[in-house]
Amino acid sequence: MAAVGGAAGQEKQLAPTLLSFFIYNPKLGPKEGEEEKKILFYHPNEVEKNEKIRNVGLCEAIVQFTRTFSPTKPAKSLHTQKNRQFFHEPEENFWMVMVVRNPIIEKHKDGKPVYEYQEEELLDKVYSSVLQQCYSMYKLFNGTFLKAMEDGGVKVLKERLEKFFHRYLQTLHLQSCDLLDVFCGISFFPLDKMTYLKIQSFINRMEESLNIVKYTAFLYNDQLIWSGLEQDDMRILYKYLTTSLFPRHMEPELAGRDSPIRAEMPGNLQHYGRFLTGPLNLNDPEAKCRFPKIFVNTDDTYEELHLIVYKAMSAAVCFMIDASIPPTLEFCRKLDSIVGPQLTVLASDICEQYNINKRLSGAEKEPQFKFIYFNHMNLAEKSTIHMRKTPSVSLASVHPDLMKILGDINSDFSRVDEDEEIIVKAMSDYWVVGKKSDQRELYVILNQKNANLIEVNEEVKKLCATQFNNIFFLD
């Protein structure tokens, strides 16, 4: 973070950072002298062995100690002056721990730096959610911890954890985690019925002609339109696609319509389709048809699938096929020749229709308020606060203090089952309003200097009428 403040009392603010992240199972090293066997993964790896053992032992002790007060719900987090520890037990006896250093304000006194730890800045719920997503993302690409143990014992599990978390932990940008990490929702693309039916029929045709496809998901502009997966699997796959896979493939997309059309198709069917996972060049007979594996429905049927992501212009379609059937180059070529041309046409249809709808609804003026909306039933999320989530940072366009208030309101909401509304006067010019109604949550930030409660209420009503006219918010 940049330094804040003038030269006289120069202050520097240091963002929260990941101090350590480890996974252990207390059942693996029960005897004294065998403590090291409990540790399945530890970051940073350079830490001296005895310190690793000591830190794991401390976490075990905290968890055991809190169990005496609440046997079913052991500790979720531990607050200390310098850091905060988060605990998560995703599978029986497997514990994940994330230690985050509190944000620091660095001041200079007599020419020496003095550090002040901000103990109350981090929101438990946000970082607990980040830790849970670490597990969900691991499980999407590797299956459960238990499955690894069955496949080859502790050795295999350690290898999988090392391979996955070594890379994944580098993508955790703890300074920009906020309420959206708690929701881990899905942004849906708004569509008229006709275009939706076109997409539906396209998916049916594709599943029929590529008969090994088990599930399909369809996205446009990084927003979801259709998914055949269970909600929890889709939400984590959606996160992977939008924060990791799609951003890596942005460059050619920007060329748009002027990029060279592939004219080598039979009958000169011009199209813009290409694989985002899988073979890079279909004309190369040596091309590798390797697709990432994903694991879904791990609670009951435990399915292992190949993930094929194919894109044309702004439309992307994910085909998931049984992992026991290795896709051949011939299959990839067939998919390319069937899906490519149709998806290209469909992508331009969606784009055209979307622009017409936009014109009809009139140009929306930049409203006086920003909002986040989330629906727990279908995981739909909408935010005008975040410009764009890139892999490295979620760019919230409001002050971090306001984001923290949103998180606080959300924590209050999760303590009660009833519908409620909370209004906060924040900083000099801002009002923050939270509404919870029937599994839906709406958070609004208004920038109105001299408004009073009644006026703020009116503004929020207006917003509900224009943005959410078909959603019933109780007054």
N, C-alpha and C positions, 0 to 999 in steps of 0.2 A: 504493500500500500504506500501511497505517496506520503511524504512528510506534510504535516498540517501545522499551521500556526506561523507566527512571525519570528524574526531572528532573535528577539529578546528572550522570550521563554520558549525556545524552540522545542517542539514536541513532535515525536514521530510515533505513528501508530503501526504496530506490527500485527498482522492478521493471525487468526488461529492456524496452527499447523499440526500435522499428524506426527506425534512423537513415536508411537509404536502401535503395532497391530499384531495380535497373535491368536492362535487357535490351539486349544489343548483339550485333552480328555483325561480326567482324573483317574479313570479306571485303568489306564494303560501303564501307569507306574506307581502302583499302590505302596510298594515297599520303600523303606528308607534307603537312599543311595541310588534309587532308580528314577528319581524325579524327572530326569531329562527325557525319559521315554514318553512322558505325558505330552510333551510339546510337539505339535504336528507342523506348525509353521510359525516363524517369528520374523517380524520386520521391525527394525533394521537387523540384518543378519550378523553384522559386525559385532553386535553386543556380546560381551563376555558371557560364557556359559553360565557361571554362577548367578549373574545378574538376571538372566532369562529365567532361571529356576526360581530365584527369589520373587520376581514380578508375578510369575504364574502362581506361586504359592500364596502370595498376598491376595490375588484375585479369588483363589479358591476359598481362602479364609473369609473374605468379605461375603462371598455368596453363601457360604455355610452359616455365617453369623446372622445374615439377614433372613435366612430360611427359618430360624427359630421364631422370628416374629410373624413371618408370613410364609408358611410352608409351600403354598402353591405358586406364589409370585415372588421369587427372590429378586435381589437388587437389579435395577436397570442401569443405574449410574451412580458414580461417586464423585462428589465435588471436593476439590482441594483448592488451595490458594493458586497454585501454578497451573494445574491442569484439571481435566475432567475425564473420567474413565466411563466407558459404556460397555455393558455386558449383554450378551445375547446367546441363548441356548436354542439353536435352530433344530437340532436333533438331540435325542436323549444323550446326556453326558458329553456332548460336544459343545464347547464354549468358545465364543468369539469375543475378543476384547479389543476395543479401539481406544487409545489414549490420545486426547487432543489437548495441545497446550492452549491455555486461555489467551485471548488477545492481550497485547501489552502496550502500554503507553510509555515511551522512552523520553525521559526529561533530562535536562543537564543541570546539575547542581555543582557549582564551583568547578566547572569544566569536566566533571565526571558524569557518566551516564547513570541515571537512576531508573530502575524499572518498576512500573506499577502494573500489577496483574489485574485485568478486568474480570472479576470472578463471576459476575452476574450476566455477562453478555451472551454466552452460548445458550441456545434453547435445547433442553434435553430431547424434546420430541423430534426435532429436526435431525439431530445427530444419531439418535437411536434408529430413526428411519433409514439414514444413510448406511448404518451398520447392517440393518436387515436386508437392504438392497444388495450389499456386498455378497451376502449369502445367496439371494435369489439369482443374481447374475452368475455366480459360480455354478449354481445348480442348473441353470439353463444350458450351460455348455459342458457340464461334467456329470450331471446327475447328483444324487445325494452322497454325503460322506460315507454312509453305510454301504452304498453300492460299491464304492471304491475299495472298502475293506473286504467286501465279498469277492471282488475281482482279483485282489492280490495283496490283501492285508495292509498294514501300516505303511509299507514301502510305497505301494501304488498311490495311497491317499496322499502321502507327503509329496510325491512327484507331481500329482495333479494340482495340489494346493500351491506349490512353489511356482509351477508353470503359469497358473492363472493369476495369482495375486501379485507376482513380481511385476506383471504389466498393469493389472487393474488398479493397484494402489496409486500408480502414477497419474491416473485419470481422476482421482478424488480431489476436487478443488474445494477444500473445506471453507475457504473464505466466501464462497458465493452460494453456500447452501441456505435454503430458506423454506418457506411454507410449501413450495411446489414439491420439495423432496418428501414432505410428509404425505402429500396426496399421491405422488407418483401416478398421476392421472394420464389420460389420453386426450389429445386434442383431435376433435372430429371435424371433418371437412363438410361445410354446409352444402347441401345438394337439393335440387328439385327432384320430384318423383320420377320424371321421365329419364333423366340421366342416371339416377340410381338403378332403375330397371335395366338400363343398357349395361351397367357394370355387372349387375346380378346375372344377366344372361351371358355376358362375356365369361364370367367365372364358371358358370355351369358348362358352357361349351368347352372351356379349357380342361376342366376336370374330367370331362367325358373323353376328349381326344388324347389327353395325357393321363391314361387311366391309373397310373401308379401314384397320382397325387392324393394325399390324405387330407391335408388342410390347405386353405388358401387365405391370404390376407391381402388387402388392396389399399394402397395409400396414394394420396395426391398432395403435392406440396408439403411433405412431411406430416400430413394429417391423415388419420385413419378414416376409411370409408366402410370397409367390410372386413370381418375376421371370422374364421371358422373355429378359432382356438378358444379354449376356456379363458375367462377374463384375467385370472391371475397370471397365466402364461403369456397372454397377449400384452399385458401391461409391462412386463419386464422385457419382452421381445421389442416392444415399441420403444422402450427407453434405449435399448441397444441400437436399434436402427437409426433413431433420430439424433442420438448424441455421439454415436461412434461410426457406424457404417456409412450413412449418407454424407456426413461432413467430409469424410475421406475421399468421396467421389464427386465433389462439387465442381471441380475445374472444367471438365468437358461440357458439363451441363450449361455453363454460362455462355458457351458459344451459341447455343440455341439453334434456331432455324438455319443459320448460315453454315453450320458445320457440314462437312462433306457427307452426302447421302450415300448409303451403301447400295450401289447399283448392281452388285453382282448377283442379286437374288433372281431366281427363275421368274420369268414374266415381268421382270423389272419392278417387283413390288418394293417400292422405296420405304425404308423405315429406319427409325432411330433406336431400335431396341439393342440393349447390351446387358451382359451379366455383371452384376456387382459382386456376386460370389461365384466362384467356378472358373471356367476356362476364359482366358483373356482373348485368345484368337482362335475362332472356330475353324479357320482354314489351315491351321497347323496340325498335321496328323498326329504330332507328338503332344498336343495340348493336354494338360492334366485336367481331368474332370473331378477335382476335389472340392467338396462343399463342406462348410462347417457343420458339425453335428449339434443338434440341440435335444434337450430332454424335456418332455411335457407330461402333464398328468402324473407327476411323480408320486402322488399320494395313493392312486389306485391302480391304473393300468400300466404306468411306467413306460412311456413310449419314447423310442430313440428315433430321431428323424434327421434327414439331410435338409439343410436350409438353402433353398435356391432363391436368390433375390435378383429380379430382372427388371430393368427400368427402361422406359421410353419417355423422353422429355420429362415432364414433372410427375408422371405416373409411375409407381413402382408396385410390382406384384411379387408376393412371397409364396412360393410353392413349397410345401413340406411333404417329403416322401419318406416312406419306411426306410430306415437305415440299413436294413438287411438287403436292400436292392441297390447295388452301387450304380449311380448314373453313368452311362457310357457317353462317349463323344457323339455317337449317333443320336442318342436321346437329346443331348444338348442342342444339336443342329436342328432336330425336329421341333423342339420347343421354340428355338429362335425363329424358325420359318413360320410356325403357326402363330405364336404369341406376338412376335415383333410387329408385323404389319397391323394387326388388330388393335394392339395396345397403343400404337402411334396414332391411329385414327381416333381411338377413344380419348386419348390424352388431349387432342385438339378439340374434341367435342366438349369435354369437361371445361376446358379453358374458356371456350367461346360462351358456353352456357353461364359460367360463373361470372364472366364480364357483363353479360346481358343482365343477370340478376342484380349485379352491383349497380349498374346504371339505373335500373328501375327503382331500387331502394334509395337512390339519391346519394350523392357524395356525403359521407358522414364527416361532420365537422369534428375537429379534435375536441372531445368533451372536456368538461372542467374536472372530470373525475377519472380515476383509474380503478380497475377492479380485478379481482380474482374470483372465479366461480368454480365450484366443484360439486359433482353429483356422485354420491357414494354407490348408487345403484348401477350405473353404467360406466363409472370412472371418468365421465366426461369432465374435461378441464378447459377453462378459458381464462386467459390472462392478458390484460392490456398493460400490465406493469412490466412484463418481461419483453424486451425488444426481440431477443432471440436467444435460445439456449445453444451455445456452441459447445464443442466437446470440452473446452477448457473453462468456460465461464458462463454463468447465466446472467445476462445483463439486465439487472433490475433498474428501472429508470426512476426509482424513488430512493430517498435517504435510507440507509441501513436501519436507523432508529425506527422508521415507520414499518419496515419489514419485520422488525422484532415485535412491534405491537401486534401486527397481524398474527404472528406466531403465538403470542401470549393469549390473544382472544381465542385462537383455535384450541389451545390447551384448556381454556375455560369451557369451551363447547364440549370437549370430549369427556368432561367430568359429569355432564348431565345428559339425560335422555330427552328431556323436553325441548321444544322449540324455544329459541330465545333470541334477543337482540342486544348487542352491546354497542354503546356509542362512546368514543373517547375523544377528548380534545387534546390534540398532540401538537407539540412545537407551536410556534406562534401562529402560523397560518393554516394549520391542517386539522381536519376532522377525520377520524377513522370509524367506520361503521361495520359491524359484523352482524350478519343475519343467519340464523340456522333454522331451516324449516324442512321437515319431512325428508331427511337424508341429503338435503342440499345445503351448501354453505356459500354465502356470498360475502366478500370483503370489499369495501369501497373506501378509497382515499379521496377526500375532497379538499381542494385548495381554495378555501374561501375565508378571507381574512376576518370579516366582522359578522359572520353568520351566527345565528343562534340555533338552538336545538330544533325549533319548529322548522326553520328554513332547511336545515340539514336533512331532516326527515322528508321534507317535500322533494328535495333533490334526489334522494335515494328512491323515492316512489316513482319519480319520473324515469330514472334509469331502469327500474324493474319493468316499467311499462314499455320502454322502447327496446331494450335488449332482451328482456325475458318475458315478452307478452304472453307466451303460451305456458309459462311456468307459474304455478300458484305459490306466491309467497304470502304466508299469513301475516296479517297486520296485528 
